[in-house]
Amino acid sequence: MKKENSKQPVGIFDSGIGGLTVANAISKLLPEEELIYFGDTAHMPYGDKSKDLIKHYALKISDFLLNEKKCKAIVIACNTASAAAYEYLRDAHKGIRPIINVIDPIVEAVISDEHIHRVGLIATKTTVHSGTYKEKLLRRKASLDYTELATPLLAPMIEEGFYNDSISHTVIERYLKEEPLQNLDALILGCTHYVIIRDEINQYYDQRIKLFDSTDIVAEKLKYILEKEGLANDKRQNADHFYVSDFTSSFQKTARMFYGDKIILEKCDIWQNS
């Protein structure tokens, strides 16, 4: 049965604007859903922050989306925040609204593929050091040969507009030739930014391995949950809104790269009263 709050928006947040890749996938799959996006550009990147600080940021943002913007569900469109703060947010908002992270849907997709025996992960330092992917994958499929590598230069490289060029080719090759990423059946792109360089990674591996990223997989997961909970909207009433905690013209330019359309970022400082 459809609930009254099915008309409310879906909240999506990230440490910056990389999560717009997830928002774009959700918008395409669920065009009737109104989206409220929040990019915490004032504190980016999260990849070098402590777990406790990320939890503090995530709770403040989720409160903004749930209480001020009245969102019916929240998608944590950031691997680092998902690793550091998902369980914390899930417990804090238990029974209030669905909280969806970008890690669990990827884990489910990987373990359900019987052709994958050796899987690698590239991600930020915080995501790798959290051990979240390793724990979740091996707990559910102990036979997996799992390996990982922190790739801290990739996200800032992409943010600065270096992709599909000689600089990105060099940095990507430098990471992917490392021993942990050899002889893989699959590679998890454990940062929403990495969708932008997916084709370059595919080229490096000559398309021999399967790549997993959080865009379409998370969009499908959200669709499933909204339908299951009776929260799916059948007709949108309002336009999407895209907020950032700090604004520069470069953010606006990069946002269009991540989202694929011309969008307008609006500054919203939720920290001023913190």
PLY file of the C-alpha trace (Angstrom):
ply
format ascii 1.0
element vertex 274
property float x
property float y
property float z
element edge 273
property int vertex1
property int vertex2
end_header
0.00 0.00 0.00
1.33 3.43 -0.94
2.09 5.63 2.07
1.16 9.30 2.37
4.81 10.36 2.47
5.55 8.74 -0.90
5.42 12.27 -2.36
8.33 13.38 -0.21
11.82 13.66 -1.75
14.74 11.25 -1.61
17.80 12.66 0.16
21.27 11.95 -1.19
24.55 13.11 0.32
28.25 12.88 -0.31
31.46 14.42 0.96
31.47 16.56 -2.17
30.04 16.30 -5.65
31.24 12.84 -6.71
27.99 11.41 -5.39
26.22 13.17 -8.24
27.10 10.09 -10.31
24.77 8.11 -8.02
22.14 10.88 -8.10
22.23 10.84 -11.89
21.66 7.08 -12.02
18.76 7.40 -9.56
17.24 10.24 -11.58
17.34 8.15 -14.77
15.88 5.01 -13.18
13.32 6.82 -11.02
12.33 9.97 -12.94
9.22 10.53 -10.80
11.25 10.86 -7.61
12.23 14.32 -6.38
15.86 14.42 -5.27
17.49 16.60 -2.62
21.28 16.37 -2.92
23.76 17.68 -0.34
27.48 17.80 -1.06
29.64 18.65 1.94
32.19 20.59 -0.11
33.26 22.62 2.93
34.79 19.49 4.47
35.87 17.49 1.41
37.61 15.16 1.06
36.36 12.72 3.70
39.01 10.21 2.65
41.61 11.59 5.06
39.24 12.36 7.97
38.79 10.32 11.15
35.84 7.96 11.50
34.41 9.96 14.41
34.54 13.23 12.46
32.86 11.65 9.44
30.11 10.30 11.72
29.59 13.83 13.09
29.28 15.27 9.58
26.97 12.48 8.42
24.60 12.87 11.38
24.33 16.63 10.83
23.62 16.18 7.12
21.07 13.42 7.66
19.27 15.57 10.24
19.11 18.38 7.66
17.70 16.05 4.99
15.20 14.30 7.25
14.02 17.13 9.48
14.34 20.26 7.36
13.83 18.81 3.88
11.44 16.03 5.01
13.11 13.32 2.93
11.47 9.89 2.94
14.74 8.00 2.48
18.46 8.76 2.50
21.18 7.46 0.20
24.73 7.82 1.47
26.35 8.37 -1.94
29.88 8.15 -0.58
31.92 5.02 0.08
33.95 6.68 2.85
30.85 7.88 4.70
29.16 4.53 4.10
32.13 2.73 5.65
32.49 5.10 8.60
28.93 6.14 9.40
26.26 3.88 7.88
25.62 1.70 10.92
25.67 4.79 13.14
23.06 6.54 10.96
20.99 3.38 10.57
20.74 3.01 14.34
20.18 6.75 14.92
17.24 6.82 12.50
15.97 3.29 13.02
12.27 3.00 12.33
12.11 6.55 10.95
13.34 6.40 7.34
15.27 3.89 5.19
19.02 4.58 5.08
20.85 3.13 2.06
24.61 2.94 1.67
26.68 2.34 -1.46
28.68 -0.60 -0.11
26.11 -3.30 0.66
24.50 -3.30 -2.83
27.94 -3.79 -4.41
28.78 -6.58 -1.96
25.51 -8.33 -2.85
26.27 -8.02 -6.57
29.80 -9.40 -6.21
28.95 -12.43 -4.08
26.03 -13.36 -6.32
28.33 -13.71 -9.34
29.65 -17.27 -9.29
32.31 -16.44 -11.89
34.17 -14.12 -9.51
36.89 -15.79 -7.47
39.46 -13.00 -7.07
38.15 -9.49 -6.48
40.04 -6.26 -5.88
39.07 -2.91 -4.40
40.39 0.58 -5.11
39.18 3.35 -2.81
40.20 6.15 -0.46
42.48 5.44 2.48
39.61 5.67 4.98
37.44 3.23 3.04
40.28 0.71 2.67
41.49 1.05 6.27
37.94 0.63 7.60
38.00 -2.98 6.41
34.29 -2.75 5.62
34.40 -4.26 2.13
36.72 -7.05 3.25
34.61 -7.95 6.27
31.31 -7.91 4.41
32.58 -9.86 1.39
34.49 -12.56 3.25
31.86 -13.02 5.93
29.33 -13.88 3.25
31.67 -15.68 0.85
34.79 -16.93 2.61
36.10 -18.58 -0.56
36.73 -15.20 -2.24
40.32 -14.16 -2.84
40.10 -10.51 -1.79
42.69 -7.78 -2.30
42.68 -4.00 -2.00
44.67 -0.86 -2.67
44.23 2.71 -1.42
44.31 5.13 -4.37
44.27 8.60 -2.75
45.30 10.56 -5.85
42.39 9.51 -8.04
39.54 11.52 -6.49
41.39 14.88 -6.37
42.75 14.23 -9.87
39.20 13.80 -11.17
37.93 16.80 -9.18
40.54 18.92 -10.95
39.27 17.76 -14.34
42.09 15.36 -15.21
40.50 12.35 -16.92
40.82 10.82 -20.37
44.19 12.51 -20.80
47.88 11.71 -20.40
47.90 12.67 -16.72
45.01 10.41 -15.77
46.41 7.56 -17.87
49.73 7.80 -16.02
48.22 7.93 -12.53
45.73 5.15 -13.23
48.40 2.89 -14.69
50.69 3.59 -11.73
48.06 2.26 -9.35
46.65 -0.59 -11.42
50.04 -2.16 -12.09
50.53 -2.71 -8.34
50.74 -6.35 -7.30
47.43 -6.46 -5.36
45.50 -5.62 -8.53
46.89 -8.36 -10.76
45.04 -11.45 -12.02
41.62 -10.18 -10.98
38.22 -11.44 -12.04
36.58 -8.22 -10.85
37.45 -4.79 -9.50
35.28 -2.70 -7.20
35.46 1.04 -7.87
35.06 2.03 -4.23
34.60 5.76 -4.73
31.78 7.50 -6.57
34.35 9.66 -8.40
35.81 6.64 -10.15
32.79 6.26 -12.44
34.34 9.11 -14.46
37.45 7.02 -15.19
35.68 3.69 -15.59
36.45 3.54 -19.32
40.14 4.22 -18.71
40.28 1.42 -16.14
38.49 -0.86 -18.58
41.06 0.00 -21.23
43.95 -0.80 -18.91
42.55 -4.29 -18.28
41.55 -4.70 -21.94
37.99 -5.24 -20.66
39.04 -8.64 -19.32
37.62 -8.11 -15.84
34.24 -7.07 -14.48
33.98 -3.62 -12.93
31.54 -2.77 -10.15
30.56 0.77 -9.25
27.76 2.17 -7.14
25.65 4.00 -9.73
23.11 1.65 -11.31
23.44 -0.92 -8.51
22.46 1.58 -5.82
19.68 3.06 -7.96
18.18 -0.42 -8.32
18.48 -0.99 -4.57
16.68 2.27 -3.84
13.91 1.36 -6.29
13.45 -2.00 -4.57
13.27 -0.46 -1.10
10.89 2.34 -2.05
8.53 -0.14 -3.69
8.79 -2.57 -0.78
8.07 0.18 1.77
5.22 1.68 -0.26
7.23 4.88 -0.70
7.59 4.97 -4.49
6.26 8.16 -6.07
4.10 7.95 -9.20
4.31 11.63 -10.12
6.87 14.20 -9.08
5.64 17.58 -7.83
8.85 19.58 -7.46
12.20 20.03 -9.18
15.37 18.47 -7.81
17.61 20.61 -5.60
21.39 20.38 -5.33
23.00 21.91 -2.25
26.65 22.30 -1.27
28.09 23.53 2.02
30.64 25.68 0.19
30.54 27.03 -3.34
33.08 27.89 -6.01
32.70 28.18 -9.77
34.94 25.11 -10.14
32.44 23.06 -8.11
29.71 24.14 -10.52
31.79 23.13 -13.52
32.76 19.77 -12.04
29.18 19.08 -10.95
28.07 19.09 -14.57
30.76 16.56 -15.35
29.48 14.20 -12.64
25.77 14.65 -13.25
25.79 14.81 -17.03
23.35 17.70 -17.24
23.47 21.39 -16.54
22.55 21.69 -12.88
22.68 24.60 -10.48
24.41 24.19 -7.13
22.97 26.18 -4.25
25.05 27.02 -1.19
23.47 25.90 2.07
25.63 26.25 5.18
24.16 23.81 7.69
27.23 24.22 9.90
26.79 27.88 10.86
24.86 27.02 14.01
26.95 23.99 14.94
0 1
1 2
2 3
3 4
4 5
5 6
6 7
7 8
8 9
9 10
10 11
11 12
12 13
13 14
14 15
15 16
16 17
17 18
18 19
19 20
20 21
21 22
22 23
23 24
24 25
25 26
26 27
27 28
28 29
29 30
30 31
31 32
32 33
33 34
34 35
35 36
36 37
37 38
38 39
39 40
40 41
41 42
42 43
43 44
44 45
45 46
46 47
47 48
48 49
49 50
50 51
51 52
52 53
53 54
54 55
55 56
56 57
57 58
58 59
59 60
60 61
61 62
62 63
63 64
64 65
65 66
66 67
67 68
68 69
69 70
70 71
71 72
72 73
73 74
74 75
75 76
76 77
77 78
78 79
79 80
80 81
81 82
82 83
83 84
84 85
85 86
86 87
87 88
88 89
89 90
90 91
91 92
92 93
93 94
94 95
95 96
96 97
97 98
98 99
99 100
100 101
101 102
102 103
103 104
104 105
105 106
106 107
107 108
108 109
109 110
110 111
111 112
112 113
113 114
114 115
115 116
116 117
117 118
118 119
119 120
120 121
121 122
122 123
123 124
124 125
125 126
126 127
127 128
128 129
129 130
130 131
131 132
132 133
133 134
134 135
135 136
136 137
137 138
138 139
139 140
140 141
141 142
142 143
143 144
144 145
145 146
146 147
147 148
148 149
149 150
150 151
151 152
152 153
153 154
154 155
155 156
156 157
157 158
158 159
159 160
160 161
161 162
162 163
163 164
164 165
165 166
166 167
167 168
168 169
169 170
170 171
171 172
172 173
173 174
174 175
175 176
176 177
177 178
178 179
179 180
180 181
181 182
182 183
183 184
184 185
185 186
186 187
187 188
188 189
189 190
190 191
191 192
192 193
193 194
194 195
195 196
196 197
197 198
198 199
199 200
200 201
201 202
202 203
203 204
204 205
205 206
206 207
207 208
208 209
209 210
210 211
211 212
212 213
213 214
214 215
215 216
216 217
217 218
218 219
219 220
220 221
221 222
222 223
223 224
224 225
225 226
226 227
227 228
228 229
229 230
230 231
231 232
232 233
233 234
234 235
235 236
236 237
237 238
238 239
239 240
240 241
241 242
242 243
243 244
244 245
245 246
246 247
247 248
248 249
249 250
250 251
251 252
252 253
253 254
254 255
255 256
256 257
257 258
258 259
259 260
260 261
261 262
262 263
263 264
264 265
265 266
266 267
267 268
268 269
269 270
270 271
271 272
272 273
